[in-house]
Amino acid sequence: FGASPNATEDGLWQGESGPNNPCPQGYRLPTLNELNTLVSAEGITNFTTAASSSLAFSVSGSQHYANIGLVSVGVSSSYWSSTVSGSQASFRVLNSSTTYPFSYLRGHGYSVRCIKD
């Protein structure tokens, strides 16, 4: 994601033509609002309903920014959005009891779910 407040770095994952777009051609990372809308439309309330939804979210855990290895595999997942704010970026957390939006440091390795542009 880069480091804010450098505006050129804030756009690294923005849209299909973003220079570091992690998605295949024709796809992009959703904004937090788009991700929230998808979760709501699918009736996702926790990682069980997330996995059984048509989005088939997995419980992949994450890579901690301090390079301590994978954490929370099978326990929770976080999915990046393209929404940034200062040194943080927004994502959606899925765990056994709930799902919620959150923002945190950009250095974490979270999953991505691409949407068709």
C-alpha positions as CSV (number, residue, x, y, z in Angstrom):
1,F,0.0,0.0,0.0
2,G,2.9,2.4,0.5
3,A,3.3,4.9,3.3
4,S,1.0,7.9,3.6
5,P,1.0,10.9,3.3
6,N,2.6,10.2,-0.1
7,A,-0.4,10.5,-2.3
8,T,1.3,8.6,-5.2
9,E,1.6,5.6,-2.9
10,D,-2.0,5.7,-1.7
11,G,-3.1,4.8,-5.2
12,L,-1.0,1.6,-5.6
13,W,-4.0,-0.7,-5.4
14,Q,-6.6,1.8,-6.6
15,G,-8.6,0.6,-9.6
16,E,-7.8,-1.8,-12.4
17,S,-4.9,0.3,-13.6
18,G,-3.2,0.7,-10.2
19,P,0.5,-0.2,-10.6
20,N,0.4,-2.9,-7.9
21,N,-3.1,-4.2,-8.5
22,P,-3.0,-7.7,-7.0
23,C,-6.0,-8.7,-9.1
24,P,-6.2,-10.2,-12.7
25,Q,-6.9,-8.0,-15.6
26,G,-10.5,-6.7,-15.5
27,Y,-10.7,-7.0,-11.7
28,R,-9.8,-4.7,-8.8
29,L,-9.8,-4.6,-5.0
30,P,-13.2,-3.3,-3.7
31,T,-13.5,-0.2,-1.6
32,L,-14.5,-0.9,2.0
33,N,-18.1,0.3,1.2
34,E,-18.2,-2.2,-1.7
35,L,-16.8,-5.0,0.5
36,N,-19.3,-4.2,3.3
37,T,-22.2,-4.2,0.7
38,L,-21.1,-7.7,-0.6
39,V,-20.9,-9.1,2.9
40,S,-24.4,-7.7,3.8
41,A,-26.0,-8.9,0.5
42,E,-24.6,-12.4,1.1
43,G,-25.9,-12.5,4.7
44,I,-22.4,-13.1,6.0
45,T,-22.3,-13.0,9.8
46,N,-19.2,-15.1,10.7
47,F,-16.6,-17.2,9.0
48,T,-19.0,-20.2,8.6
49,T,-21.5,-18.2,6.6
50,A,-18.7,-16.5,4.8
51,A,-17.3,-19.9,3.6
52,S,-20.7,-21.2,2.5
53,S,-21.7,-18.0,0.7
54,S,-21.2,-17.6,-3.1
55,L,-18.1,-15.5,-2.2
56,A,-16.6,-18.6,-0.5
57,F,-14.3,-16.7,1.8
58,S,-11.7,-18.9,3.5
59,V,-10.3,-18.7,7.0
60,S,-6.7,-18.1,5.9
61,G,-5.3,-16.2,8.8
62,S,-2.8,-13.4,8.1
63,Q,0.9,-12.5,8.0
64,H,2.0,-10.2,10.8
65,Y,3.8,-7.1,9.7
66,A,6.7,-7.9,12.1
67,N,7.4,-11.1,10.1
68,I,6.6,-13.4,13.0
69,G,4.9,-15.8,10.6
70,L,1.3,-16.7,9.9
71,V,-1.2,-16.0,12.6
72,S,-4.8,-17.0,13.2
73,V,-5.0,-19.7,10.4
74,G,-8.4,-21.4,10.8
75,V,-9.4,-18.9,13.4
76,S,-10.0,-15.6,11.5
77,S,-9.3,-13.9,8.2
78,S,-9.0,-10.3,7.1
79,Y,-9.7,-9.1,3.6
80,W,-8.1,-5.9,2.3
81,S,-10.1,-3.2,0.7
82,S,-8.7,-0.4,-1.5
83,T,-9.7,2.2,1.1
84,V,-6.8,4.0,2.8
85,S,-6.6,6.6,5.6
86,G,-3.2,8.0,6.6
87,S,-0.8,5.2,7.4
88,Q,-3.7,2.7,7.7
89,A,-5.9,0.8,5.3
90,S,-9.3,-0.7,5.8
91,F,-10.3,-4.4,5.7
92,R,-13.0,-6.8,6.7
93,V,-12.4,-9.2,9.6
94,L,-14.2,-12.6,9.6
95,N,-14.1,-14.8,12.8
96,S,-16.2,-17.5,14.4
97,S,-18.7,-15.2,16.0
98,T,-18.8,-12.0,13.8
99,T,-17.5,-10.0,10.9
100,Y,-16.7,-6.3,11.1
101,P,-14.7,-3.6,9.2
102,F,-11.5,-2.3,10.7
103,S,-8.4,-0.2,9.8
104,Y,-4.8,-1.0,10.7
105,L,-1.2,-0.7,9.5
106,R,-0.7,-1.4,5.8
107,G,2.3,-3.8,6.5
108,H,0.1,-6.8,7.4
109,G,-0.4,-9.5,4.9
110,Y,-4.2,-10.0,4.6
111,S,-6.2,-11.8,1.9
112,V,-7.7,-10.1,-1.0
113,R,-11.0,-10.7,-2.8
114,C,-11.1,-9.2,-6.3
115,I,-14.2,-7.9,-7.9
116,K,-15.0,-7.4,-11.6
117,D,-14.6,-3.8,-12.7
